[in-house]
Amino acid sequence: MVNLVKKKIYTISGISISILVISVMMIFILLGAILGDNNNDCDTSSDSDFDVNVTGVAGGDWTVKGTESYNTAKTIFDFMTKKVGMSGAGAAGVVGNALVESGFNPKASNGTHFGLFQWTQNRLEAGGYIKAEEDKTVENELKVLKYELDHGYKTAKVQVGKASDPSTAAKLWDDDFEKSGGQALAKRQAGAVRAYELFGGASINVDDSILGSTVDGANAGEQALADEENTSCNDGSVVVSGSWIWPFSSVPKSGPKLVAAQKFGNDGGFRTNSFHDGVDFGDATYNGDIHAVHGGKISKIVKPGEYGVGFYLVWETTDDGYGISYQEFGDMNDISVKEGDTVKTGDKIGVSRPGGEEYSHLHLGISKEKDLGKALGKSFTDDGTWLNPVEVIKKGLDNDK
Ligand SMILES: [Zn+2]
C-alpha cells in the first residue's frame, strides 16, 4: 500500500507542491498506524497473563508509551514519588498492585469495589472527593489515596515508601493496603518490576521530608465505615462560652455536610483506636478563606517535622480555656497569621484552596487542653481532651441568639 502511494506520486508529472506534501504526510500517517499496531501486537504477549477481573479495562497496553493505560500508570508512579515521597521501588510496587486491582481504569468496578485500587464505596467517599460516577477520575482517586495514606494507612505509606526492591514493595502494599491475602501476588510483583524498569525507578530515592509522619497516621485495616452521625460521649456536658462561627462562610448554620471518615469521634476503625480528634472539611466542598472559629491568640505555627507532625498546623489558644488547631490545609503561603497575633472570631486564619493534592482539607480540632504537646499526645484517645468541633460551634452559635 505504501509502495502504491509512492508510485503514484512519482508517476504523476506536474503535481503541485501542496498535493505532494499532503501525499507524503499520508504516507507517514499510514506508516505510523502500521508500526503502532505492530508494537501493540508484539507487547501484548508479554503481559497477556495479567488477567484483570474487572469490567471496562482502560485503553491500550500499559507498557507501550502513549496509551491511556501507560499514562495512568506513569501518573500513579509520579504521584507516589513526587507527592507522597516514595522511593522508585515503592512507587513501582503501588503501580503493580493497581495493574491487578483495576488494569489502571479509574472507573473499574466488580459491583462492590471501585476505582484504581478497588475501594469499597465508603472508602472511596472518604475525603469527600468522589460523590458521583463522573468524579471517578485518576486525579480524584489519587487524592483519595493520599487521604488514606495520611490518615488510616500510615504503615503502608512508610513501609512501601522506603522499599528498595519493587517486588518486595508490591508484597508490602498488598499486605498493608490491599489486604488481599496474596491474591495474584506474582502478577502484582511482575507488574512492579516492569514499572520499575519503564519509569526509571532505580534512580529515585525515598524523600523522607515528604513521606514523614502524620498525627492522623494510624494502622487500621479496611473497615466498613458507619455512615451515621458520629457523636462523642464526652461533649454532652460541655458549656461553650463566647462567640463562635464555622471556619468557612459556606457552611450552613445547621452544620457542615461530612462523610463518615471526616467526622469527629468513633470512625468505625479507620484510625488508631477508631478515633478522629477533629473534623475534616474537604476542599472540594469547603474552600476559600478560613475564619477563626473563636477569638484567641496564635500561640504556635507548627511546621512539618515539629511535634512529630507531617504538616503545617496553626495553634490558637483562648482565654476561656480552649486550644484550637487548624491543620493540613496548606503551607506558609496559605497561612495568614503569625505567632503572637491576636484574632477575633471570624478573622482570617488562612486559605484552603480547592483541588489541592498535597493539602486537600482543613482538619479543625478543638481541645480543652491549651498545651499543644499534651493535646497532640491525646490525638488517638477519646478521653475528652478533644471535643467535637461541630457540637462546640453549634452551641457557640446559639450563644449569639
Ligand atoms: Zn483529620
Boltz pocket constraint, residues with backbone or C-beta under 6 A from the ligand:
constraints:
  - pocket:
      binder: B
      contacts: [[A, 216], [A, 261], [A, 276], [A, 278], [A, 279], [A, 280], [A, 363]]
      max_distance: 6.0
